[in-house]
Amino acid sequence: MRDLIAGRPWALAVAARAPLLLLSAAALVSLGPVWHTLTQDFALSVPAAGLIATAQTVPLVAAVRWPFAAWTLSALALVTASIVAGPVGDDGVWPDPNIYVHLAVMFIAGTRIRLAGLVAMWLALVGSSTLIVVFGPETIGTPGLAETIGWSTVTAVAAAAVHARDEAVRELAEQQRIAEEERVRAALLGERGRIARELHDVVAHHMSVIAVQAEAAPFRVSDPPAVLRDACAAIRGSAVAGLTELRHVVGVLRDGTEPVEPQPQLDHLDALIGTVRDAGMQIATAVEGTPRPLPPGVQLSAFRIVQEALNNVMRHAPGAAAHVIVTYTSDALEVAITNDAGRASPASDHQGHGLLGMRERVMMLGGRFDAGPAAGGGYCVTAVLPANGAQT
């Protein structure tokens, strides 16, 4: 059904207003019998019967948005019809069409208010019916009261059940929304943790080099002055202290099961693409511009973006061919991964967060990231990473 109305604004508008349309039709259908009964069976004038009938049936629609007001209007119309029409008889307390329409209004209103309000509506109807039987004309007997109490009780119980179900559905939807937000937040923290672990290795390498060079610097000079030795010792001490603190802060992100290995760089792309080709994917690659050394963090992010994008192609578009372009510009490195439509992948209960991780890597470096459907079908992922590793 959703596929049938998808892409048709008029169909979506009709579907959204279907309950009101159905209730409007029910009100029009009910208007005739109520009007006819009041004029034929109770000898009311046509204008008076029409006014009461309208006041009795309009609340069927109004109860959707104004439940208490609609129920009050329906109750007033019911009482007015009873007073104007006179005693109904032993088989009923209220005029038949009016009481049935009023019960329908009570049901609609009861599904939209709290239980206390619904109980008050039920007590008002049962109480007024009892007063009419006890203090009203002798022609009104207890069978009519029993019928009124029975039908009103069934109506109230049904309304309470529907209201409870709707509340449960709303609470479930809210819990699902909160759970989805928590899942996205956990995935974001997980991606940031993984990025931090990888960059920890890159930064630790540089700080280790600084410490080693600072320790070796005095030996490159014959008879180094004390000032130079002290300065190099201070540099080495600061580098070692910083490295220790870095390991303390970022090291807690490791769970103890991940191997500490050198992080991949751009020159590892050929091996990655070869592995993906061995898995059966057709990949075309191109390098534009003049390759040059880039900061390790930029190279690591570019490698991970290509890796995750190709994984997404295999996961979500099996059989698709991919095209990887690496472009060196004067101030940035751009990677673009495009794939054709391929075959539709089986639906999954949870969407992956690969795009979230890629976006985090790019935003961390102050770059630009874009992902979306490609012209002619397929998908395209583009990342522009500042060549200095951070946007100035």
N, C-alpha and C positions, 0 to 999 in steps of 0.2 A: 504494500500500500504506500509506503514512504517513497519507493522508487517511482510509483505511478504519479505522485503529485510533486516530486522533486523537479525543480526548474519551472514550475508553473505558479507564478505569484497569485493568480486568482484562486487556484485550487488550495494553496496554503491559507489564503484568507478565509475561504469557505470552511476549511477544516478547523481553523482556530475558532470560528464562530458557530460551529455546528451545534453545541449545546443550547445557545441562545436561540438559534433558528428552530430547533426542535421544540423548545419550550414556547416560543411564539406560536408555532403551529398548534401545539396543545391548547394554548390559551384561546386561539380562534375557534378551535373545534369545541371547546367547553363552553364558549360564550353562547352558542345557539341553544343547547339543552337547558342551561340555567335560565336564560331569558324566556324560553318557551314554557318551562315549568311554572315560572312565577306568573306568567300571564294566563296560562290555560288552567292550571290546577289551583292557583291561589287568587285568581281574578285581579291581579295587579294591573295597573295601567301600563301601556307599552313604554312610555318614557321612564316611569319609576322602575319597572322591571329591567329596562336596559341599563339604567344607572347602577342598580344593585349588581346586575350581572357583570358589568364592566369592572366595578370595584372588586368583585369576587375573583375574576380571572386575570386581571392585570398583575396581581402579586405573583402569579406563576413565573413570570419573567423577571419581575423586580426582586424576587427572593434571592436570585443569584448574587446580586451586588448589595442589596440592603435587606438582609434576612429579617431583622426585627421589625423594621418599618413595613415590609411586605406582609409579614404575619399579622401585624396589628391591623392593617387595612383589611385583610381577609377576614379577621375575626369580627371587625366592626360591620363588614358587609353581611357576614353570617348572622350576627345578632339582629341587624336591621331587617334582614329578610324574615327572620323568625317572628319579630315583633309585628311587622307589617302584614305578614301572611296569616298570623294567628296560629292557633293550636294545630300541630301537625298530625297527631294521632297516636294510637297505641304502637304502631310499627316503627316509629321514629321520633326523635327529639327535635331534629333539625330538618329543613327541606333537603331531600336527598341529593340533588345535584350540588347544592351549596356545600354540604358537609363533605362530600367527596373531593371537591375542589379545594376546600380548606385543608383537608388531610394531606393532599398533594403539596400544598404550600408549606405546611408544617414539615413535611419530609424534606423538601428542598432547603428550607431555612435551617432545619436541624442538622443537615450535613455540613453547615458552614459556621456553626456556633459551638460554644462549649456545652458540655453535658448539662451544666446547671441551667442554662438558658432553655435547652430542650425540655428538661423536666418541668420548668416553669410553664412552658407552653402546654405541655400535657396536663398539668394540674389545672391550668386555667380552663381548658376545654372540658375535662372531666368534672371539675367543680361547678362550672356553669350549667352543664348538663344535669348534674345531680340537683342543683337548686331548682331548675325548671321542673324536674319530675316531682320534687317534694312540694314545692309551693305553687307550681303551675296548675293549669286546668286538669281536671280528673281524666280527661281523654288521653293524656300522655301517660303511658305506663312504663313499668320497669323493663320490658323486653327491648324497647328502644334505647334505654339507658345502657343496658348490657351490651348491645351492639355497638353503641358509640364508644364505650370504654374499651371493648375488644379491639375495634379497628384503630382507635387512637393509640393503644398500647403497641400493636403490631407496627404502626407507622413510626412511633418514637423509637422502638428497638431497632428497626431497620435503619433509620436515620443515624442513630448512635453507632451502629456497626459500620456504616459507610464512612462516617466521620472519623472513626478510629482507624479504619483502613487508610484513608487519605492522609491522616497524621503520620501513620507508620511509613507510608510511601515518601512523604516529605522528609521525615527524619532520616530515612535510609538514603535518600538523594543527598541530603546535607552531609551525612557521614561519608558517603562516597566522594563528595567534593572535597571534604577535609582530608580524606585518605589520599586522594589524588594529589592535593597540594603537598602533603607530607612526603609522598613518593617522589614528586618532582624536587622538593627541597633536599631529600636524602640523596637523590641522584646528582643534584648540583654539588652538594658537599662531597660526594664520592668522587666526582670528576675533578673538583678542585684539589682534593687530597691526592689523587693520582698525578695531577699536574705538579703539585708541590713536591711529591716524591721524586719525580723525574728531574725537576729543576734543581732539587737538592743535590743530585749527583753532579749536575753541570756546574753549579756554584761551588760545590766542595772541591771540584777539580781545580778551578781557578784559584781558590784561596790556598789550596795546597801548593800550587805552583808559586804563588806569591811568597809563601813561607819558605820554600826551598830556595828561591832566588835571593830572598833577603838574607838567609843564612849563608849562602855561598858568595854574596857580593863582596864582603871584606877580603876574601881570599883571592879575589881577582886583582887586588891592588897590593903592591909590595909596601910593607910597613904602613898599613892603613892607620889613619889618625883615630884617636879614641872617639871623637865625635861621630865619625862614620860607623865605627863598630856599634856604638850605642844606638844610633839611628836605625841601623839594620836590625839590631836586636829588638828594638821597639816595634819595628814593622813586623818582624817575624812573630813576636809575642801577640800583637794585635790580630794577625792573621790566624794564628793557632787558637786564640781565645774565641774569635768570631766563628771559626770552623767548629769548635766544640759546642758553642751555643746553638749554631745552626743544626748540628746533629741532635742536640737535645730537643729543640723545638720541632723540627720536621721529622726526626726519627721516630717520634711517637705515632706517626701516621702509618708506619710499616707494621704489618701484623706478624712479622717474623717468618712468614712463609715465602716472601718475595725475594728472589735472588737479586743481589746488588750487582748490576752489570753496566758497562758503558752504554749511555743512551744513544739511540740511532741518530744519524745525521742525514743530510741530503744525499751523500754518496752511497747510502744504503737503500735508496729508492729502487735501483735496478734489481737488487735481490728481492725486495718486496714485490715488485711487479712480476718478476719471474715466478715467485711462489704462487701468485694469484693466477698467472697464466697456466701453471701446472694444474690448478684446480679447475680449469676449463673455461675461464673467461677470456674473451677477446679484448685486448687492450692495445690502444695506440698511444704512443708517448711523443712529446715534443718539448724541446727546450728552446726558449726564445730569449734573446739578449745575450750578454756576455757573462758567463758564470764567474763568480768571484767569492772569496771567503766571506761568510756571514757569521754573526754571533751564534754560538751553540744553541741558545734558547730559540732563536728564529728557525734554525734548521730542524731542531727537535719538533717544534710546533708544526712546521710544514710537513714533516714526515708523518706525524700522527694524524694530521688532517687528511692526507692522501690515504693513509691506511684505513681510517674509519670510514671515509667516503666509499672506498672500494668494498669494505665489509658490508656497508648498507646496500650497495648495488647487488651483491650476491644474496643478501638476505631478503630484500624487498623486490628485486627485479631479476629473478634468476633467468639466465640465458641472454641477458642484455650485454651489448658491447659497450666498452667504456673508452674514454679519451682523456688522458692526463696531460695537461700543459703546465709547464713551469716557466715563468717569465721573470727575468731579471731586469728591473728598471733602475734608474739612477738612485732612487731613494727607497725602493721597496722590492719585496719578493712576492709575486702573485702566483697562486696555484689554483687551477680550475679543473674540476673533475666532472665530466658530463657523460651521461649514459642514455641509451635509447630506451624505448618502452619495455622491451623484454616481455616476459610472462608475468602474470599476476601471481604474487606469492600468497600462500595460505594466510588467512586472517589470524591474528594473534590477539590475545586478551590484553596485552600490555604493549604499548609502543616503546621502542627503545629510546635512549637518550644520547645517541651518538651526535646528533646536531647540537645538543646542549653542550657537550664537551668541546666540540670544535669551536663553537661560539665563545666559550669561556677562554680557550687558548688565544683566540684572536683578540678578544677584548683586553686580556691581560697585557698584550703587547701594544695596545692602542691602535690596532688595525681595523679593517672593515671586513665584514662577513656577510655573505648572501647565499641563500639556498632556496630553491623553488623549482617548479616545473619548467622544463626547457621548451623552447619553440619546437613544434612538431612532435611533441611527446617526450617522455623521459624526464630526467632530472639533472639539475646543474648545481654544483657547489663551488663557490668562489671565495677565496680568502686573500686579502692583501695585507702583508706583514711588513711593517717598517723595517728597513734594512739595518737600522741601528738598534733594533730590539725594543724601542719604545717611541711612541709618537711625541714629538716636542711641540 
